[in-house]
Amino acid sequence: MTRPAPVWRSLMYVPAHVQRFVEKAHTRGADCIQLDLEDSVPPSEKPTARKAIATAAPLVRQSGADVLVRINAPLSLAVPDIQAAVCPGVDGLIITKARGPDHVQLLDELVSECEAKAGLPIGHLWFYLLVETPEALPHAEAIARASPRAVAMSLGAEDFATAISAEPTEEALAVAKSLVLHAARAAGIMPLGLTGTLAGFGDPAAFQAMAERSRRLGFDGASCINPAQVGPLNIAFTPSEADVAYARKVIAIDAEARTTGRGAVALDGKMIDIPIVRRAERLLARYDAIMARGK
């Protein structure tokens, strides 16, 4: 990919065929708007939703959000979805129910053909990959590495829980969420998601607490289905001022220690060594990327 990797703390779903939601989406503050052609669109409305993509994309991105289109999994629907979604206003596709690396590579080939036809550079569109079945879970890292378009991956909590006959609780999803997170990190792409499900939006404080737990476990951001969830996600997945200040102290004291030949040093009663310094560097790099995005 020639473009820098995106920074997504909040990714809000908007049904592509509902004009009133499309028109307001850019005011919600989400880093990314996900125009949906899948679950929130009834079968009878899918042709209408596809036709709406070309005009909806520039509307939802006018405040600076990236734009993804969530496509359907069956190939009979995925092909027309992709043909409609590959246009200048769309930054990428959400690949639902990724079955394995061959599946991702097949869709990559089709997207390349559509990009060429649309006059776009090959590789213009990103892939955000969803692992949603127990059959695909063991292949998560191979799925993440299957295409250079891939920039993010997550577990589709509701579909996965249904597939294993479980409730979508944090306990039921913990192992699968962790495996997908580790697979994404191993492949060098963003792990997105929450420890639980995004379906509950009635308690903003509980939702933000879940988002903060998710950040501490290593996730970079998450999807949401309601505008009220955007703010909590942006707060939870942005390093706090205290965290930024501490990271800067870590890097400064490490630099000072190196001038005197010391490999480790104490700060506020804690030992500072290479892993902690690297973590501080990553935190500051993410903070800078988020601040640059805000500009």
NUFIPA-136843 format. One record per residue: x, y, z of N, C-alpha, C, O in turn; residue in three letters. Coordinates in steps of 0.1 Angstrom, whole numbers, padded with zeros to 4 digits, always signed. Example, Ala and Ser with C-alpha at 12.3 -4.5 7.8 and 13.67 -1.06 7.14 Angstrom:
BEGIN
+0132-0057+0078+0123-0045+0078+0132-0033+0078+0142-0033+0085ALA +0128-0022+0071+0137-0011+0071+0129+0000+0079+0134+0011+0080SER 
***
This chain:
BEGIN
+0008-0012+0000+0000+0000+0000+0009+0012+0000+0019+0013+0007MET +0005+0022-0008+0013+0034-0008+0008+0045+0002+0016+0054+0005THR -0004+0044+0007-0009+0053+0016-0005+0050+0030-0003+0038+0033ARG -0003+0060+0039-0001+0056+0053-0012+0048+0059-0024+0050+0055PRO -0009+0040+0069-0019+0032+0076-0029+0042+0083-0025+0052+0088ALA -0042+0038+0083-0052+0047+0089-0051+0047+0104-0045+0038+0110PRO -0057+0056+0111-0059+0057+0125-0073+0057+0128-0080+0067+0125VAL -0078+0046+0134-0093+0044+0136-0095+0041+0151-0092+0030+0155TRP -0101+0050+0158-0105+0047+0172-0120+0043+0172-0124+0034+0179ARG -0128+0050+0164-0142+0048+0163-0146+0046+0149-0143+0054+0140SER -0154+0035+0146-0158+0032+0133-0173+0030+0134-0178+0020+0139LEU -0181+0040+0129-0196+0039+0130-0203+0034+0118-0200+0038+0107MET -0211+0024+0121-0219+0018+0110-0231+0027+0106-0238+0033+0115TYR -0233+0029+0093-0245+0036+0088-0251+0028+0076-0244+0025+0067VAL -0264+0025+0077-0270+0018+0066-0270+0027+0053-0275+0038+0054PRO -0264+0022+0043-0262+0030+0031-0275+0035+0024-0274+0045+0017ALA -0286+0028+0027-0298+0031+0020-0307+0041+0028-0318+0045+0023HIS -0303+0045+0040-0311+0053+0049-0305+0068+0048-0296+0071+0055VAL -0312+0076+0040-0306+0089+0037-0304+0098+0049-0295+0105+0050GLN -0314+0097+0058-0313+0106+0070-0301+0103+0079-0295+0112+0085ARG -0297+0090+0079-0285+0086+0087-0273+0090+0079-0263+0095+0085PHE -0273+0089+0066-0261+0092+0058-0258+0107+0059-0247+0111+0061VAL -0269+0115+0059-0267+0130+0059-0261+0135+0072-0254+0145+0072GLU -0264+0128+0083-0259+0132+0096-0246+0126+0100-0240+0130+0110LYS -0242+0116+0093-0230+0108+0098-0218+0116+0100-0210+0113+0109ALA -0215+0126+0091-0203+0134+0092-0202+0142+0104-0191+0148+0108HIS -0214+0144+0111-0214+0153+0123-0211+0145+0136-0211+0151+0147THR -0209+0132+0135-0209+0124+0147-0195+0123+0153-0194+0118+0165ARG -0184+0127+0146-0171+0126+0152-0163+0113+0150-0153+0112+0157GLY -0169+0104+0143-0162+0091+0141-0150+0092+0132-0150+0100+0122ALA -0139+0085+0135-0128+0084+0126-0131+0078+0113-0125+0081+0103ASP -0140+0069+0113-0143+0061+0101-0159+0059+0100-0165+0055+0110CYS -0164+0061+0089-0178+0057+0086-0179+0045+0078-0173+0044+0068ILE -0187+0035+0083-0188+0022+0076-0202+0022+0070-0212+0019+0076GLN -0202+0024+0057-0215+0023+0049-0218+0009+0048-0211+0001+0042LEU -0230+0005+0053-0233-0009+0054-0242-0014+0042-0252-0008+0039ASP -0238-0025+0036-0246-0032+0027-0250-0046+0032-0257-0053+0025LEU -0246-0049+0044-0249-0062+0049-0260-0063+0059-0272-0061+0055GLU -0258-0065+0072-0268-0068+0082-0279-0058+0083-0291-0061+0086ASP -0276-0045+0082-0286-0035+0085-0294-0031+0072-0303-0022+0073SER -0292-0039+0062-0299-0036+0049-0307-0048+0046-0301-0059+0043VAL -0320-0047+0045-0329-0059+0042-0326-0064+0027-0322-0055+0019PRO -0328-0076+0024-0325-0081+0011-0331-0073+0000-0325-0071-0011PRO -0344-0069+0002-0351-0061-0008-0345-0048-0011-0347-0042-0021SER -0337-0042-0001-0331-0029-0002-0317-0029-0007-0311-0019-0008GLU -0311-0041-0008-0296-0041-0012-0293-0035-0025-0283-0028-0026LYS -0301-0037-0036-0298-0029-0048-0298-0014-0046-0290-0007-0052PRO -0308-0009-0038-0309+0005-0035-0297+0010-0028-0291+0021-0031THR -0292+0002-0018-0281+0006-0010-0268+0006-0018-0260+0015-0017ALA -0267-0003-0027-0255-0003-0036-0254+0010-0045-0244+0016-0046ARG -0266+0013-0050-0267+0025-0059-0264+0038-0051-0259+0048-0056LYS -0266+0037-0038-0264+0049-0029-0250+0052-0026-0246+0063-0022ALA -0241+0042-0027-0227+0043-0023-0220+0055-0029-0214+0063-0022ILE -0221+0057-0042-0213+0067-0049-0217+0081-0044-0208+0090-0043ALA -0229+0083-0040-0233+0096-0035-0232+0098-0020-0230+0108-0015THR -0233+0086-0013-0232+0087+0002-0218+0089+0006-0216+0096+0016ALA -0208+0083-0001-0194+0084+0004-0189+0098+0005-0184+0101+0016ALA -0191+0107-0005-0186+0120-0003-0194+0128+0008-0188+0137+0014PRO -0206+0124+0011-0214+0131+0022-0208+0127+0035-0206+0136+0044LEU -0206+0115+0038-0201+0110+0051-0187+0114+0054-0183+0113+0066VAL -0179+0117+0044-0165+0119+0046-0162+0134+0047-0150+0138+0048ARG -0172+0143+0046-0169+0157+0045-0163+0164+0057-0157+0175+0056GLN -0163+0157+0069-0156+0162+0080-0143+0155+0083-0137+0157+0093SER -0139+0147+0073-0125+0141+0075-0125+0126+0078-0114+0120+0079GLY -0137+0120+0079-0137+0106+0082-0133+0097+0070-0135+0101+0059ALA -0126+0086+0073-0124+0076+0062-0137+0069+0060-0146+0069+0069ASP -0138+0063+0048-0151+0056+0045-0148+0042+0040-0140+0039+0031VAL -0155+0033+0047-0154+0018+0044-0168+0014+0039-0178+0020+0043LEU -0169+0004+0031-0181-0002+0028-0181-0017+0032-0172-0025+0029VAL -0191-0021+0041-0192-0035+0045-0200-0042+0035-0212-0040+0032ARG -0194-0052+0029-0200-0060+0019-0206-0073+0024-0202-0077+0036ILE -0214-0080+0017-0220-0092+0021-0211-0104+0018-0202-0103+0009ASN -0212-0115+0025-0203-0126+0024-0206-0135+0012-0197-0139+0005ALA -0219-0139+0009-0221-0147-0003-0215-0141-0016-0217-0129-0018PRO -0209-0149-0024-0202-0144-0036-0212-0137-0045-0209-0127-0052LEU -0224-0142-0046-0234-0137-0055-0238-0122-0051-0242-0114-0059SER -0236-0119-0038-0238-0105-0033-0225-0097-0032-0225-0085-0035LEU -0215-0104-0029-0202-0097-0027-0197-0091-0040-0192-0080-0040ALA -0199-0098-0052-0194-0092-0064-0201-0079-0068-0194-0070-0071VAL -0214-0079-0068-0221-0066-0071-0218-0055-0060-0217-0043-0063PRO -0216-0059-0048-0213-0050-0037-0199-0043-0040-0198-0031-0039ASP -0189-0051-0044-0176-0046-0047-0177-0037-0059-0170-0027-0059ILE -0184-0041-0069-0185-0033-0082-0191-0020-0079-0187-0010-0085GLN -0200-0019-0069-0206-0006-0066-0197+0002-0056-0197+0014-0057ALA -0189-0005-0048-0182+0002-0037-0168+0007-0042-0163+0017-0036ALA -0163+0002-0053-0150+0007-0058-0152+0020-0065-0155+0019-0077VAL -0150+0031-0058-0152+0044-0064-0144+0054-0057-0139+0051-0046CYS -0141+0066-0062-0132+0075-0056-0134+0079-0041-0125+0081-0034PRO -0147+0079-0037-0150+0083-0023-0149+0073-0013-0150+0076-0001GLY -0145+0061-0017-0145+0049-0007-0130+0046-0005-0122+0044-0014VAL -0126+0044+0008-0112+0041+0011-0110+0026+0013-0098+0022+0012ASP -0120+0018+0015-0118+0004+0017-0130-0004+0019-0141+0002+0019GLY -0129-0017+0020-0140-0026+0022-0138-0034+0035-0127-0037+0039LEU -0150-0037+0041-0150-0046+0052-0154-0059+0047-0165-0062+0042ILE -0144-0069+0048-0146-0082+0042-0153-0091+0053-0146-0094+0063ILE -0165-0094+0052-0172-0101+0062-0170-0116+0060-0168-0122+0049THR -0170-0123+0072-0169-0138+0072-0158-0143+0063-0159-0152+0055LYS -0146-0137+0065-0134-0141+0058-0132-0156+0061-0130-0160+0073ALA -0131-0164+0051-0130-0179+0053-0116-0184+0054-0113-0194+0061ARG -0107-0177+0047-0093-0181+0047-0085-0172+0037-0091-0164+0031GLY -0072-0174+0036-0064-0166+0027-0069-0166+0013-0068-0156+0006PRO -0073-0178+0008-0077-0179-0006-0089-0170-0009-0090-0164-0019ASP -0098-0170+0001-0110-0161+0000-0106-0146-0002-0111-0139-0010HIS -0097-0142+0007-0093-0128+0007-0085-0125-0006-0087-0114-0012VAL -0077-0134-0011-0070-0132-0023-0079-0131-0035-0077-0123-0044GLN -0090-0139-0035-0099-0138-0046-0106-0125-0047-0107-0119-0057LEU -0110-0120-0035-0117-0106-0035-0107-0095-0038-0110-0086-0045LEU -0094-0097-0034-0084-0088-0038-0082-0087-0053-0081-0076-0059ASP -0083-0098-0060-0082-0098-0074-0093-0091-0081-0092-0083-0090GLU -0105-0093-0076-0117-0086-0081-0116-0071-0079-0120-0064-0088LEU -0112-0067-0067-0111-0053-0064-0101-0046-0073-0103-0035-0078VAL -0090-0053-0076-0080-0048-0085-0086-0045-0099-0083-0035-0105SER -0094-0055-0104-0100-0053-0117-0110-0041-0117-0110-0033-0126GLU -0117-0040-0105-0126-0028-0104-0119-0015-0103-0123-0005-0109CYS -0108-0015-0096-0100-0003-0095-0095+0002-0109-0095+0014-0112GLU -0090-0008-0117-0085-0005-0130-0096+0001-0138-0094+0011-0146ALA -0108-0005-0137-0119+0000-0145-0124+0014-0141-0128+0022-0149LYS -0122+0017-0128-0126+0030-0123-0116+0040-0124-0118+0052-0120ALA -0104+0037-0129-0093+0046-0130-0086+0049-0117-0080+0060-0116GLY -0087+0040-0108-0080+0042-0095-0067+0034-0095-0066+0024-0102LEU -0057+0039-0087-0045+0031-0085-0048+0017-0080-0056+0016-0071PRO -0041+0007-0085-0042-0006-0079-0037-0006-0065-0026-0002-0062ILE -0045-0011-0056-0041-0011-0042-0047+0001-0034-0044+0003-0022GLY -0055+0009-0041-0061+0021-0034-0070+0017-0023-0070+0024-0012HIS -0078+0007-0024-0087+0003-0013-0081-0006-0003-0074-0016-0006LEU -0083-0002+0010-0079-0011+0021-0089-0022+0023-0100-0022+0018TRP -0084-0032+0031-0093-0043+0035-0093-0043+0051-0083-0043+0057PHE -0105-0043+0056-0107-0045+0071-0114-0059+0071-0125-0061+0067TYR -0107-0069+0077-0111-0083+0077-0119-0087+0089-0114-0084+0101LEU -0130-0094+0088-0137-0099+0099-0137-0114+0099-0140-0121+0090LEU -0132-0119+0111-0132-0134+0113-0145-0136+0121-0147-0131+0132VAL -0154-0145+0116-0167-0146+0122-0172-0160+0124-0183-0162+0129GLU -0163-0170+0121-0167-0184+0123-0156-0192+0130-0144-0188+0129THR -0159-0202+0137-0149-0210+0144-0140-0217+0133-0128-0220+0136PRO -0145-0220+0121-0137-0226+0111-0126-0217+0106-0115-0221+0103GLU -0128-0204+0106-0118-0194+0101-0108-0190+0112-0097-0186+0109ALA -0112-0192+0125-0104-0187+0136-0090-0192+0136-0080-0185+0138LEU -0087-0206+0133-0074-0211+0133-0065-0205+0122-0053-0206+0122PRO -0071-0199+0112-0064-0193+0101-0063-0178+0101-0060-0171+0091HIS -0066-0172+0113-0066-0158+0114-0054-0151+0110-0054-0141+0103ALA -0042-0156+0113-0030-0149+0109-0028-0150+0094-0023-0140+0088GLU -0031-0162+0088-0029-0163+0074-0039-0154+0067-0036-0148+0056ALA -0051-0152+0072-0061-0143+0066-0055-0129+0067-0056-0121+0057ILE -0049-0125+0078-0044-0112+0080-0033-0109+0070-0031-0097+0066ALA -0025-0119+0067-0014-0117+0058-0017-0120+0043-0008-0118+0035ARG -0029-0123+0040-0033-0127+0027-0032-0116+0016-0031-0119+0004ALA -0034-0104+0020-0034-0093+0010-0027-0081+0016-0029-0077+0028SER -0019-0074+0008-0013-0061+0012-0023-0050+0015-0020-0040+0020PRO -0035-0052+0010-0046-0043+0013-0050-0043+0028-0056-0033+0033ARG -0048-0054+0035-0053-0055+0048-0046-0045+0058-0034-0044+0059ALA -0055-0037+0065-0050-0028+0075-0055-0030+0089-0051-0025+0098VAL -0066-0039+0089-0072-0041+0102-0080-0054+0102-0083-0059+0092ALA -0082-0060+0114-0089-0072+0115-0096-0073+0129-0091-0067+0139MET -0108-0079+0129-0114-0081+0142-0123-0093+0142-0125-0099+0131SER -0128-0097+0154-0137-0108+0155-0151-0103+0154-0154-0093+0161LEU -0159-0109+0145-0173-0105+0145-0181-0112+0156-0184-0124+0155GLY -0182-0105+0167-0187-0111+0180-0200-0117+0179-0202-0129+0184ALA -0210-0111+0173-0224-0116+0173-0224-0129+0165-0230-0139+0169GLU -0219-0128+0153-0219-0140+0144-0211-0151+0150-0215-0163+0149ASP -0199-0148+0156-0191-0159+0161-0198-0165+0173-0198-0178+0174PHE -0204-0157+0182-0211-0163+0193-0223-0172+0189-0225-0183+0195ALA -0230-0168+0179-0241-0176+0173-0235-0189+0168-0241-0200+0170THR -0224-0188+0161-0218-0200+0155-0213-0211+0165-0214-0223+0162ALA -0210-0206+0177-0205-0215+0187-0216-0218+0198-0214-0224+0208ILE -0228-0213+0195-0240-0215+0204-0237-0209+0218-0241-0215+0228SER -0232-0197+0218-0229-0190+0230-0235-0176+0231-0239-0171+0220ALA -0237-0171+0243-0241-0157+0244-0229-0148+0241-0218-0153+0245GLU -0230-0137+0236-0219-0128+0232-0213-0121+0244-0213-0108+0244PRO -0209-0128+0255-0204-0122+0267-0189-0121+0266-0183-0127+0257THR -0183-0113+0275-0168-0112+0274-0162-0125+0277-0151-0128+0272GLU -0168-0133+0286-0162-0146+0290-0162-0155+0278-0152-0162+0275GLU -0173-0156+0271-0175-0165+0259-0165-0161+0248-0161-0170+0240ALA -0163-0148+0246-0155-0144+0235-0140-0142+0238-0133-0139+0228LEU -0136-0143+0250-0123-0139+0254-0112-0146+0246-0103-0139+0241ALA -0113-0159+0245-0102-0166+0238-0101-0162+0223-0091-0160+0218VAL -0113-0162+0216-0113-0159+0202-0109-0145+0200-0101-0142+0190ALA -0113-0135+0208-0109-0121+0207-0094-0120+0208-0087-0113+0200LYS -0088-0127+0218-0074-0127+0220-0066-0133+0208-0056-0127+0204SER -0071-0144+0203-0064-0150+0191-0064-0141+0179-0054-0140+0172LEU -0075-0134+0177-0076-0125+0165-0067-0113+0168-0060-0108+0158VAL -0067-0108+0180-0058-0096+0183-0043-0100+0181-0036-0093+0174LEU -0039-0112+0186-0025-0116+0184-0022-0119+0169-0011-0115+0165HIS -0032-0124+0162-0029-0126+0147-0027-0113+0140-0019-0112+0131ALA -0035-0103+0143-0034-0090+0137-0021-0084+0140-0014-0079+0131ALA -0017-0084+0153-0004-0079+0157+0008-0086+0150+0017-0080+0145ARG +0007-0099+0149+0017-0107+0142+0019-0103+0127+0030-0103+0122ALA +0007-0100+0121+0007-0096+0107+0010-0081+0105+0011-0077+0093ALA +0011-0073+0116+0014-0059+0114+0002-0051+0111+0004-0040+0105GLY -0010-0055+0114-0022-0047+0111-0029-0044+0124-0026-0050+0134ILE -0039-0035+0123-0046-0030+0135-0056-0041+0140-0064-0046+0133MET -0055-0044+0153-0065-0052+0159-0076-0043+0164-0074-0034+0172PRO -0088-0045+0159-0100-0037+0163-0110-0045+0171-0111-0057+0168LEU -0117-0039+0180-0128-0047+0186-0129-0043+0201-0121-0036+0206GLY -0139-0049+0207-0141-0047+0221-0141-0061+0228-0143-0071+0222LEU -0139-0061+0241-0139-0074+0248-0152-0080+0248-0153-0093+0249THR -0163-0073+0247-0176-0078+0246-0183-0075+0232-0176-0075+0222GLY -0196-0071+0232-0203-0068+0220-0206-0054+0220-0208-0047+0230THR -0207-0048+0208-0211-0034+0206-0226-0031+0206-0230-0020+0204LEU -0234-0042+0208-0248-0041+0206-0254-0032+0217-0265-0025+0215ALA -0249-0032+0229-0255-0024+0240-0250-0010+0240-0238-0007+0242GLY -0259+0000+0239-0256+0014+0239-0264+0022+0249-0264+0034+0249PHE -0271+0015+0257-0280+0022+0267-0272+0027+0279-0278+0036+0286GLY -0260+0023+0282-0253+0027+0293-0239+0032+0288-0230+0024+0287ASP -0238+0045+0285-0225+0050+0280-0213+0048+0289-0202+0045+0284PRO -0215+0049+0302-0204+0047+0311-0199+0033+0311-0187+0031+0311ALA -0208+0023+0310-0204+0009+0310-0197+0006+0296-0187-0001+0296ALA -0202+0012+0286-0196+0010+0273-0182+0016+0272-0173+0010+0267PHE -0180+0028+0278-0167+0034+0278-0157+0025+0287-0145+0024+0283GLN -0162+0020+0298-0154+0012+0306-0149-0001+0299-0138-0005+0300ALA -0158-0007+0291-0155-0018+0282-0145-0014+0272-0135-0022+0269MET -0146-0002+0266-0136+0002+0256-0123+0004+0262-0113+0001+0256ALA -0122+0009+0275-0109+0011+0281-0103-0002+0285-0091-0004+0283GLU -0111-0012+0289-0105-0026+0291-0100-0031+0278-0089-0037+0278ARG -0107-0029+0267-0102-0033+0254-0089-0027+0250-0080-0034+0245SER -0088-0014+0252-0075-0007+0249-0063-0013+0257-0053-0015+0252ARG -0066-0016+0270-0055-0021+0279-0051-0035+0274-0040-0039+0276ARG -0060-0042+0268-0057-0056+0263-0049-0055+0249-0043-0065+0245LEU -0049-0043+0243-0041-0042+0230-0049-0038+0218-0043-0036+0207GLY -0062-0036+0219-0070-0032+0207-0068-0017+0205-0065-0009+0214PHE -0069-0013+0192-0066+0001+0188-0079+0009+0186-0078+0021+0186ASP -0090+0003+0184-0103+0010+0182-0114+0000+0181-0111-0012+0182GLY -0126+0005+0178-0137-0005+0177-0148+0001+0169-0149+0014+0167ALA -0157-0007+0164-0169-0003+0156-0180+0001+0166-0179-0003+0178SER -0190+0008+0161-0201+0011+0169-0213+0013+0160-0212+0015+0148CYS -0225+0011+0166-0238+0012+0159-0246+0024+0162-0257+0026+0156ILE -0242+0032+0172-0250+0043+0176-0241+0055+0178-0230+0054+0183ASN -0245+0067+0174-0237+0079+0176-0232+0082+0190-0222+0087+0192PRO -0240+0077+0200-0237+0079+0214-0224+0071+0218-0218+0074+0228ALA -0221+0062+0210-0209+0053+0213-0196+0059+0208-0185+0055+0212GLN -0197+0069+0199-0185+0075+0192-0176+0082+0203-0164+0079+0203VAL -0182+0090+0210-0174+0098+0220-0166+0089+0230-0154+0091+0232GLY -0173+0079+0236-0166+0070+0245-0155+0062+0239-0144+0060+0245PRO -0157+0058+0226-0146+0051+0219-0134+0061+0217-0122+0057+0219LEU -0137+0073+0212-0126+0082+0210-0118+0085+0222-0106+0087+0222ASN -0125+0087+0234-0118+0089+0246-0110+0077+0251-0098+0078+0254ILE -0116+0065+0250-0110+0053+0255-0097+0050+0247-0087+0045+0253ALA -0098+0052+0234-0086+0048+0225-0077+0059+0222-0068+0058+0213PHE -0078+0070+0229-0068+0081+0228-0059+0081+0241-0065+0081+0252THR -0046+0081+0240-0038+0082+0252-0041+0094+0260-0043+0105+0255PRO -0043+0092+0273-0046+0103+0282-0034+0113+0283-0023+0109+0280SER -0036+0125+0288-0026+0135+0290-0015+0129+0300-0003+0131+0299GLU -0020+0122+0310-0011+0116+0320-0003+0105+0314+0009+0105+0317ALA -0009+0097+0306-0001+0087+0299+0010+0093+0290+0021+0088+0289ASP +0006+0103+0283+0016+0110+0274+0027+0116+0281+0039+0115+0278VAL +0024+0123+0292+0034+0129+0301+0044+0118+0306+0056+0120+0307ALA +0038+0107+0311+0046+0097+0317+0055+0091+0306+0067+0088+0308TYR +0050+0088+0294+0058+0083+0283+0069+0092+0279+0080+0087+0277ALA +0067+0105+0279+0078+0114+0276+0089+0114+0287+0100+0115+0284ARG +0084+0112+0300+0094+0111+0311+0102+0098+0309+0115+0098+0311LYS +0096+0087+0305+0103+0075+0303+0114+0076+0292+0125+0072+0294VAL +0110+0082+0281+0120+0084+0270+0131+0093+0274+0142+0091+0270ILE +0128+0104+0281+0138+0113+0286+0148+0107+0295+0160+0109+0294ALA +0143+0100+0305+0152+0094+0315+0160+0082+0309+0171+0080+0313ILE +0154+0075+0299+0162+0065+0292+0173+0071+0284+0184+0066+0284ASP +0170+0082+0277+0181+0089+0269+0192+0094+0279+0204+0093+0275ALA +0188+0099+0290+0198+0103+0300+0207+0092+0305+0219+0093+0307GLU +0200+0080+0307+0207+0069+0312+0217+0064+0302+0228+0059+0306ALA +0213+0064+0289+0222+0059+0279+0235+0068+0278+0246+0062+0275ARG +0234+0080+0281+0246+0089+0281+0256+0085+0292+0268+0088+0291THR +0251+0078+0302+0260+0074+0313+0263+0059+0313+0269+0054+0322THR +0258+0053+0302+0261+0038+0300+0253+0029+0308+0256+0017+0310GLY +0241+0034+0313+0232+0025+0321+0221+0019+0311+0216+0026+0303ARG +0218+0006+0313+0208+0000+0305+0194+0000+0310+0184-0002+0303GLY +0193+0003+0324+0180+0004+0330+0181+0014+0341+0192+0017+0347ALA +0169+0020+0344+0169+0031+0354+0156+0031+0361+0146+0026+0355VAL +0155+0037+0373+0142+0037+0380+0135+0050+0378+0141+0061+0376ALA +0122+0049+0377+0113+0061+0375+0101+0059+0384+0093+0050+0381LEU +0098+0068+0393+0086+0067+0402+0085+0053+0408+0074+0048+0409ASP +0096+0048+0412+0096+0035+0419+0094+0023+0410+0092+0012+0415GLY +0096+0025+0397+0095+0014+0387+0107+0013+0379+0113+0023+0375LYS +0111+0001+0376+0123-0001+0367+0119+0002+0353+0110-0004+0347MET +0127+0010+0346+0125+0013+0332+0136+0006+0324+0148+0009+0325ILE +0131-0003+0315+0141-0010+0306+0135-0010+0292+0125-0003+0289ASP +0142-0017+0283+0138-0016+0269+0124-0018+0265+0118-0010+0258ILE +0117-0028+0270+0103-0030+0267+0094-0018+0271+0085-0015+0263PRO +0097-0013+0282+0089-0001+0287+0092+0011+0278+0082+0019+0275ILE +0104+0013+0274+0107+0024+0265+0101+0022+0252+0095+0032+0246VAL +0101+0010+0246+0094+0008+0233+0079+0010+0234+0073+0016+0225ARG +0073+0006+0246+0059+0009+0247+0056+0024+0248+0046+0029+0243ARG +0065+0031+0255+0063+0046+0255+0064+0052+0242+0057+0061+0238ALA +0074+0047+0234+0076+0052+0220+0063+0050+0212+0059+0059+0204GLU +0058+0038+0213+0046+0035+0205+0034+0043+0209+0026+0048+0201ARG +0033+0045+0222+0022+0054+0227+0023+0068+0222+0013+0074+0217LEU +0035+0074+0222+0036+0087+0217+0034+0088+0201+0029+0098+0196LEU +0038+0077+0194+0036+0077+0180+0021+0077+0177+0017+0083+0168ALA +0014+0069+0185-0001+0068+0182-0007+0081+0186-0016+0086+0179ARG -0003+0087+0197-0008+0100+0201-0006+0111+0190-0015+0119+0186TYR +0006+0111+0185+0009+0121+0174+0001+0118+0162-0004+0128+0155ASP -0002+0105+0158-0010+0102+0147-0024+0107+0149-0031+0112+0140ALA -0029+0105+0161-0043+0109+0164-0044+0124+0163-0054+0130+0158ILE -0034+0131+0169-0034+0146+0168-0033+0151+0154-0040+0161+0150MET -0025+0144+0146-0024+0148+0132-0037+0146+0124-0040+0154+0116ALA -0044+0135+0128-0056+0133+0122-0066+0144+0125-0074+0148+0116ARG -0066+0148+0137-0075+0159+0142-0073+0172+0134-0083+0180+0133GLY -0061+0174+0129-0058+0186+0122-0063+0186+0107-0062+0195+0100LYS 
***
